Amino acid sequence: MGKQPRSLRRWLSQRLAIQTFIALSLVCIAVYYATNLNLARRQDALMQQKVEVVRHVVEENGADGDSARMQHKLEDFFYGRPEFTLVLEVNGKPVVFGNPLDNDADRERSISFLLPHPGTPGGSLTARLVLDISEDVRLRRGLAWTLFACALLGSLVVATMGTITVRMALTPLDSLAQQAAKLSPDRIGERLNEAGQAIEILPLVRQFNAVLQRLERAYVQMEGFNADVAHEMRTPLTTLIGETELALRTRPDRDALLDILGSNLEELERLSSIVKDMLFLSQADRGARVRGAWERSIAAIVHEVSQYHEAEALEAGVSIVVQGDAASQIDRPLFQRAVSNLLSNAIRYATPKSVITISLSNEKVGEVVLAVCNEGAPIAPEHLPRLFYRFYRTDSSREFEANHHGLGLAIVAAIARMHGGTTFAQSAGRHTTIGFRIDVPGPEASEM
């Protein structure tokens, strides 16, 4: 089983909440450590100040050796200052001034220093000043919990607001989904609404509409193609059915029956030709490619095709001229078929006593540009891009001839695609040029 689709709203909301919590936590940690550093500096400054006061009291009152008066002054100084405790080492015994020590290292800070010994010139006393930092510890603990609560609460608030914001931001996607759900084959001309869309969503909407446009074009083309196929097959099928019914009713003699069978065979061959061409176009539409062989003279192949159409050209009163030459890697039978279709089309619509020119050129190795130019009725510009459509008529009122069912130029385009090429059509004045361009690697490139 495949993975369950995840919720983009939930994913964005969770990501936003996590990122917010991390960011707020970093800010809170920075605030906590900055506060802790300031408290430590204040404690150091306060202790250093008291050390100077103690040193001054000892020097002033112990200069004459009166240790009792010095101790009395120290007791007076530390009275009312419960956060401080002074410990003096006198004759190897500790003398404590202020509150007794709790011996809790986490709640105390101390500093040791030397004091002059009363009555002993050059002597010294070891002193240790202890500061009770319980209040600061409680302050830091309270600050830590407050900052943590703020970070957590802030993350929850941002997550809630983020969820609402994400839901509002994704509302256009819901609207687009509803619009897409309404699309159907009978409403294929509709498009997604591009007005008011966000910049980030607009490219997706435009690409989706472009896909719909291509589908509509293909759908319309397919409908027209189906109608044309039905029309092309209806005529020979109607002829076959009518002649067969006539033969069954009239009981013709042998010669008449042979004529009917001959006519039916022509119609069947026409149907067979249409089916073969359709199968070929279907194969080309599936992306079939040809390899072929390297031909050093494309002009020789074109001359062979033109000789095949000499009788047709003579009957139409036109002449054929081949100009230029080229070399490329082609599938010879398919290439001949493409040239034959172009030449047959040019002969059919050429003005009598005119010249049909088949020009060959290649600007680089492996490229072949083949153009067939004839003189005749001009083609309107709007028809030129559609000449290579299947069963396309420049004049919708004109029926196709029995031997030409409107797939010739479509087959030319298919053969060009199978060689990795493209087709082109131009009409200027009374001269119409139709051809194709193929570009395949030269023999040196293909051997690498």
WOWOFEN-V745595 format. One record per residue. N is the residue number from 1. PHI is phi in whole degrees, 0 to 359 (none if undefined). OMEGA is omega in whole degrees, 0 to 359 (* if undefined). D_LAST is the distance of its C-alpha to the last C-alpha in Angstrom with 2 decimals. Layout:
BEGIN
N|PHI|OMEGA|D_LAST ; N|PHI|OMEGA|D_LAST
END
This chain:
BEGIN
1|none|180|45.46 ; 2|284|180|43.57 ; 3|291|176|44.78 ; 4|290|179|47.70 ; 5|296|181|46.93 ; 6|271|180|48.28 ; 7|275|178|50.60 ; 8|293|178|49.15 ; 9|298|182|52.74 ; 10|296|182|53.71 ; 11|296|180|50.57 ; 12|295|180|51.08 ; 13|296|179|54.80 ; 14|296|178|54.34 ; 15|300|180|51.76 ; 16|296|179|54.06 ; 17|294|180|57.04 ; 18|296|180|55.27 ; 19|296|178|53.99 ; 20|296|180|57.45 ; 21|297|179|59.14 ; 22|296|181|56.88 ; 23|296|179|57.45 ; 24|295|178|61.20 ; 25|297|178|61.40 ; 26|297|178|59.83 ; 27|296|180|62.30 ; 28|295|177|65.18 ; 29|298|179|64.24 ; 30|297|178|64.15 ; 31|297|181|67.55 ; 32|297|182|68.99 ; 33|290|176|67.97 ; 34|295|177|69.11 ; 35|296|179|72.47 ; 36|299|179|72.75 ; 37|294|179|72.09 ; 38|295|177|74.76 ; 39|296|179|77.24 ; 40|296|179|76.64 ; 41|295|179|77.19 ; 42|297|178|80.35 ; 43|296|179|81.61 ; 44|298|181|81.00 ; 45|296|180|82.76 ; 46|294|180|85.67 ; 47|293|179|86.10 ; 48|296|178|85.97 ; 49|295|180|88.62 ; 50|292|177|90.88 ; 51|299|180|90.44 ; 52|296|179|91.77 ; 53|294|179|94.70 ; 54|298|180|95.55 ; 55|298|179|95.42 ; 56|295|179|97.72 ; 57|297|181|100.20 ; 58|293|181|100.34 ; 59|294|185|100.80 ; 60|282|186|103.48 ; 61|258|180|105.53 ; 62|250|182|105.06 ; 63|292|181|105.90 ; 64|269|177|109.56 ; 65|84|180|108.65 ; 66|274|182|109.70 ; 67|290|181|107.01 ; 68|295|179|108.92 ; 69|296|179|108.70 ; 70|298|180|104.98 ; 71|294|179|104.33 ; 72|296|178|106.41 ; 73|297|180|104.36 ; 74|293|178|101.08 ; 75|295|177|102.40 ; 76|297|183|103.38 ; 77|293|184|99.95 ; 78|275|177|97.95 ; 79|290|182|100.38 ; 80|85|176|98.76 ; 81|239|186|95.25 ; 82|293|182|94.22 ; 83|279|182|90.57 ; 84|249|174|91.45 ; 85|219|179|92.84 ; 86|245|179|93.88 ; 87|241|178|94.33 ; 88|249|175|96.32 ; 89|267|181|96.81 ; 90|247|181|100.57 ; 91|53|177|102.02 ; 92|81|180|99.17 ; 93|243|179|99.77 ; 94|283|175|97.61 ; 95|246|187|99.46 ; 96|255|174|97.80 ; 97|245|182|98.37 ; 98|98|182|97.25 ; 99|290|176|95.87 ; 100|297|182|95.33 ; 101|283|176|91.76 ; 102|266|182|89.72 ; 103|55|175|87.33 ; 104|252|186|84.37 ; 105|296|182|81.56 ; 106|287|183|79.47 ; 107|248|182|82.29 ; 108|228|169|83.53 ; 109|229|184|82.46 ; 110|224|177|84.48 ; 111|217|180|84.82 ; 112|258|180|86.89 ; 113|202|181|88.81 ; 114|252|176|91.93 ; 115|236|176|95.33 ; 116|293|182|98.33 ; 117|280|180|100.96 ; 118|296|176|104.30 ; 119|78|179|107.05 ; 120|236|180|104.85 ; 121|300|180|103.75 ; 122|81|179|100.19 ; 123|278|182|99.77 ; 124|214|176|97.11 ; 125|245|175|96.53 ; 126|271|182|93.25 ; 127|236|177|92.55 ; 128|222|179|89.89 ; 129|261|183|89.50 ; 130|246|178|87.99 ; 131|247|177|86.72 ; 132|279|183|86.61 ; 133|253|181|83.34 ; 134|302|181|83.93 ; 135|297|179|83.96 ; 136|293|178|80.65 ; 137|296|178|79.16 ; 138|296|178|80.37 ; 139|296|180|79.03 ; 140|295|180|75.57 ; 141|296|178|75.58 ; 142|297|178|76.70 ; 143|296|180|74.12 ; 144|298|179|71.33 ; 145|294|179|72.37 ; 146|296|179|72.80 ; 147|296|178|69.36 ; 148|297|179|67.81 ; 149|296|179|69.70 ; 150|296|179|68.64 ; 151|297|181|64.95 ; 152|293|180|65.25 ; 153|295|178|67.30 ; 154|298|178|65.06 ; 155|295|179|62.01 ; 156|296|179|63.83 ; 157|296|180|64.87 ; 158|295|179|61.37 ; 159|298|179|59.93 ; 160|295|178|62.47 ; 161|295|178|61.90 ; 162|296|178|58.13 ; 163|298|179|58.35 ; 164|296|181|60.33 ; 165|296|180|57.97 ; 166|297|179|54.86 ; 167|298|179|56.60 ; 168|292|181|57.46 ; 169|292|182|53.96 ; 170|269|178|52.42 ; 171|302|177|54.97 ; 172|302|178|52.68 ; 173|294|176|50.21 ; 174|297|179|53.06 ; 175|295|178|53.89 ; 176|295|178|50.31 ; 177|297|178|50.27 ; 178|294|177|53.53 ; 179|295|180|52.19 ; 180|295|180|49.06 ; 181|293|181|51.32 ; 182|277|180|53.24 ; 183|290|179|50.22 ; 184|207|181|50.32 ; 185|304|180|49.11 ; 186|278|177|52.38 ; 187|232|187|51.93 ; 188|289|179|48.23 ; 189|282|180|49.04 ; 190|283|180|50.22 ; 191|227|174|48.23 ; 192|290|182|48.64 ; 193|286|179|50.96 ; 194|268|184|49.19 ; 195|290|175|52.47 ; 196|75|180|53.54 ; 197|281|178|50.47 ; 198|293|181|49.41 ; 199|300|182|46.51 ; 200|289|182|44.62 ; 201|269|186|45.19 ; 202|303|178|44.79 ; 203|301|179|40.94 ; 204|296|180|41.08 ; 205|296|181|43.81 ; 206|294|178|41.96 ; 207|295|178|38.75 ; 208|296|178|40.92 ; 209|295|177|42.70 ; 210|295|176|39.45 ; 211|297|178|38.48 ; 212|299|179|41.96 ; 213|294|178|41.57 ; 214|294|178|38.33 ; 215|295|179|40.07 ; 216|297|179|43.09 ; 217|298|179|41.09 ; 218|294|181|39.33 ; 219|294|179|42.73 ; 220|296|179|44.46 ; 221|297|179|41.73 ; 222|294|178|41.97 ; 223|297|177|45.75 ; 224|296|179|45.54 ; 225|296|179|42.97 ; 226|298|179|45.27 ; 227|296|179|48.20 ; 228|293|178|46.36 ; 229|298|179|45.29 ; 230|298|180|48.88 ; 231|295|182|50.17 ; 232|294|181|47.91 ; 233|277|181|48.80 ; 234|294|183|52.45 ; 235|298|178|53.18 ; 236|294|179|52.10 ; 237|294|177|53.52 ; 238|297|178|56.79 ; 239|297|180|56.90 ; 240|299|181|56.31 ; 241|295|182|58.96 ; 242|296|181|61.46 ; 243|293|178|61.21 ; 244|293|178|61.37 ; 245|297|179|64.44 ; 246|297|180|66.02 ; 247|295|180|65.51 ; 248|291|182|67.07 ; 249|278|188|70.06 ; 250|269|182|70.82 ; 251|51|184|70.15 ; 252|293|176|68.72 ; 253|283|187|69.05 ; 254|297|183|66.26 ; 255|295|178|65.03 ; 256|294|179|65.04 ; 257|294|177|63.24 ; 258|296|177|60.53 ; 259|297|179|60.15 ; 260|296|179|59.84 ; 261|295|177|57.25 ; 262|296|177|55.27 ; 263|296|178|55.38 ; 264|297|179|54.38 ; 265|297|178|51.42 ; 266|298|179|50.19 ; 267|294|178|50.44 ; 268|294|177|48.69 ; 269|295|177|45.84 ; 270|295|177|45.62 ; 271|299|179|45.51 ; 272|297|179|42.88 ; 273|295|178|40.75 ; 274|297|181|41.12 ; 275|297|180|40.22 ; 276|298|179|37.11 ; 277|296|179|35.96 ; 278|295|177|36.73 ; 279|297|178|34.76 ; 280|296|179|31.74 ; 281|295|177|32.10 ; 282|296|178|32.55 ; 283|296|179|29.28 ; 284|293|180|27.51 ; 285|293|179|29.37 ; 286|279|176|28.04 ; 287|90|179|24.52 ; 288|296|178|23.25 ; 289|237|180|19.92 ; 290|246|177|18.84 ; 291|257|177|15.65 ; 292|69|181|17.24 ; 293|233|181|16.14 ; 294|282|179|15.25 ; 295|251|183|18.69 ; 296|280|181|19.37 ; 297|225|176|22.89 ; 298|289|181|23.76 ; 299|300|179|27.26 ; 300|298|178|27.97 ; 301|294|180|27.43 ; 302|295|177|29.67 ; 303|298|178|32.28 ; 304|300|180|32.45 ; 305|294|181|33.13 ; 306|295|176|35.71 ; 307|295|178|37.50 ; 308|295|182|37.78 ; 309|261|182|39.56 ; 310|298|181|41.81 ; 311|296|179|44.85 ; 312|297|179|44.44 ; 313|293|179|44.04 ; 314|296|179|47.06 ; 315|294|179|49.13 ; 316|277|178|48.24 ; 317|75|179|49.03 ; 318|236|177|45.70 ; 319|240|184|43.24 ; 320|241|178|39.43 ; 321|233|178|37.43 ; 322|252|181|33.64 ; 323|238|175|32.31 ; 324|78|179|28.97 ; 325|203|179|25.70 ; 326|201|178|22.08 ; 327|225|180|18.81 ; 328|193|177|16.59 ; 329|263|186|15.26 ; 330|223|169|18.55 ; 331|270|190|20.81 ; 332|303|181|23.35 ; 333|299|179|26.49 ; 334|293|179|26.01 ; 335|297|178|25.28 ; 336|298|180|28.42 ; 337|294|179|30.38 ; 338|296|179|29.56 ; 339|296|180|30.58 ; 340|298|179|33.63 ; 341|295|179|34.75 ; 342|296|182|34.48 ; 343|292|178|36.31 ; 344|297|178|38.95 ; 345|295|180|39.57 ; 346|293|179|39.95 ; 347|296|185|42.36 ; 348|295|184|44.42 ; 349|249|181|45.13 ; 350|277|175|45.18 ; 351|287|178|48.46 ; 352|304|181|49.92 ; 353|66|176|49.54 ; 354|258|182|46.52 ; 355|246|174|43.04 ; 356|262|183|39.88 ; 357|253|174|36.88 ; 358|251|183|33.28 ; 359|254|179|31.04 ; 360|237|177|27.29 ; 361|203|172|25.24 ; 362|211|181|21.84 ; 363|278|178|21.65 ; 364|213|184|17.89 ; 365|296|178|15.07 ; 366|94|181|14.89 ; 367|268|177|18.21 ; 368|230|174|21.32 ; 369|244|180|24.81 ; 370|246|182|27.45 ; 371|230|178|31.05 ; 372|247|184|34.22 ; 373|244|177|37.39 ; 374|228|178|40.90 ; 375|257|181|44.41 ; 376|183|181|46.58 ; 377|296|180|48.09 ; 378|291|178|46.35 ; 379|252|181|44.71 ; 380|298|183|45.93 ; 381|303|182|43.44 ; 382|290|180|43.98 ; 383|271|187|42.78 ; 384|302|182|39.48 ; 385|294|185|37.40 ; 386|256|182|38.84 ; 387|299|184|38.31 ; 388|266|174|35.31 ; 389|286|179|37.41 ; 390|288|177|38.56 ; 391|60|183|42.01 ; 392|282|178|42.42 ; 393|244|172|45.38 ; 394|287|176|46.02 ; 395|235|186|49.59 ; 396|295|181|50.68 ; 397|275|184|53.77 ; 398|266|177|51.91 ; 399|274|176|51.10 ; 400|288|176|48.01 ; 401|290|184|48.56 ; 402|298|184|48.59 ; 403|265|182|45.26 ; 404|226|184|43.51 ; 405|253|171|43.47 ; 406|85|179|41.43 ; 407|248|185|37.98 ; 408|299|181|36.36 ; 409|289|175|34.86 ; 410|297|177|34.01 ; 411|292|176|31.93 ; 412|301|179|30.24 ; 413|297|179|29.35 ; 414|295|179|28.10 ; 415|295|177|25.82 ; 416|298|178|24.47 ; 417|296|179|23.80 ; 418|294|174|22.09 ; 419|264|181|19.62 ; 420|75|184|19.36 ; 421|241|182|21.93 ; 422|223|178|25.55 ; 423|246|177|28.80 ; 424|210|179|31.46 ; 425|211|180|35.07 ; 426|223|177|37.46 ; 427|216|180|41.08 ; 428|228|183|43.10 ; 429|66|179|46.48 ; 430|257|180|46.41 ; 431|250|179|42.74 ; 432|242|180|40.29 ; 433|241|179|36.52 ; 434|230|181|34.36 ; 435|192|180|30.63 ; 436|212|180|27.23 ; 437|231|175|24.00 ; 438|236|183|20.53 ; 439|217|179|17.27 ; 440|236|180|13.96 ; 441|299|175|10.44 ; 442|290|182|10.37 ; 443|297|179|8.95 ; 444|290|181|6.70 ; 445|292|182|5.41 ; 446|287|180|5.56 ; 447|273|183|3.80 ; 448|286|*|0.00
END
